[in-house]
Amino acid sequence: MTSPTPDPRPAAPDLERLLAPLRGLDLTSADGRCGIKSLLAEIERLSPGAILQQAAGIQLRRLGCVTLADHRDRA
């Protein structure tokens, strides 16, 4: 018997903790753009392909396509 797949969505306290550094970034400034580039580079280093995978899902949803993740979110 296989164990259920864990929910990839963070719990509310975890989500708040993850979003806190982003709230201080001003993406209209050079420092803010440098900061977001650093964060994205670290995510890519830790999990190669994760950013592109998320970006692809966003693009598919914008085009009206339903993704596997969308099905999981509705369950």
CORFEN-V56725 format. One record per pair of residues at least 12 apart in sequence whose C-alpha atoms are under 7 Angstrom apart, sorted by the first residue. I is the first residue (numbers start at 0). J is the second residue. D is the distance in whole Angstrom. If there is no record, write none. Layout:
BEGIN
i={I | I}
j={J | J}
d={D | D}
END
This chain:
BEGIN
none
END
